[in-house]
Amino acid sequence: MLGEILAPAAILAAAQWALLILALLLCPASMGGVQVSLASRIAVALSAALVLPCVDFIALLLPNAAALIFPAWVQLGEYAAGL
């Protein structure tokens, strides 16, 4: 089960890291009249890069854990589509 949760979490983390790099490169130095230094933008990007994989893992873990704890809540087969 751990592998089934870690694979999507790793893919999500890689996509988020790529978007963080893109945002870091495209973020202007002044936003709303406030100067934002490059060091501040890098610090925010690195902080988000550390926190987002944990958030991804928890967001994937909760519904899967609920399905294991309460298996009657999960509908499989033709009943899942409402047929």
C-alpha positions, 0 to 999 in steps of 0.5 A: 500500500505504501508504494501505491501512495508514494508513487502519486505523491512523488509525481505530484511533488515533482510537478510542484517543484517544477512549478515552484522553479517556474514561479521563482523565475517569473516572479517580479522583483516588485509586487504591489509596490513592495520590493521582494528580494531574490533571497526572500523569493528563494527562501519561500520557494525552498520552504514550499518545496519542503512542505508540499511533499508532506501535504501531498502524502497526507492528502493521499493517505487520508482517503486511502486509510479511510477506505481500509478502515471502513471498506463498506463505504467503498463501492466497487464494480458496476455499482460504483458507476450507479448502474 
